[in-house]
Amino acid sequence: MIEADGIALLRGSWNLESSASDGTSVTMKGQSIEVARKQQDGSWRFVIDHPFGAM
């Protein structure tokens, strides 16, 4: 995470494993980018959530 002046840039890796309706295995992987803004109460709110942003 990189933070400056109440804005944070985050990167993450994710992995999804599931089964299709016919029983075959489905796997997806990716790297995401998110941007968050710090709120007045100190919490963070995502303003951009891009699940395929770092590809």
N, C-alpha and C positions, 0 to 999 in steps of 0.2 A: 504494500500500500504506500502510496505517495500522497502526502497531504500538504496543502498550503492555503492559507486564508479561508478556512472553512469549506474547502472543496477537496474531495479525496478521489484518487484514481486507484482502482483495484483490478487485479488480474486473478483469474482462478482457472483451475482445470476441473472438468466434470466428466463423468462416465455414467451412461444409462444402459442398463441391461434389462431386457424384457422378452416376452414371447408374443408373437403375432397370433392372430385368431386361428391360424392353421397349425400352431404349435412350434413353428420355426423360431429359432433364437434371433433376436434383434439387438444389436449393440451400436451405440452411438458414443462418440467421444468428442471433446472439444475444449477450447480455451476461451474464456469469457473476459469481457471488460465491463466494468461498472463505474459509474461516476456518482458520487453521493455528495450531498450538501448538508452541512451541520445546521441544525435548527436552533432556535433561541433557547429551547429547554435543554440543549446539550445532546439530544438524540440526532441520529443521522437518517436522512431520507434519500433513497435512490432517485436520481433524476434521469439516468440512462442505465439500462440493463441490457447488454448485447451479448447473448449466449454464444455467438460465433464471431465475436469482435476481434479476437487475437489470432485468427487463422491466417 
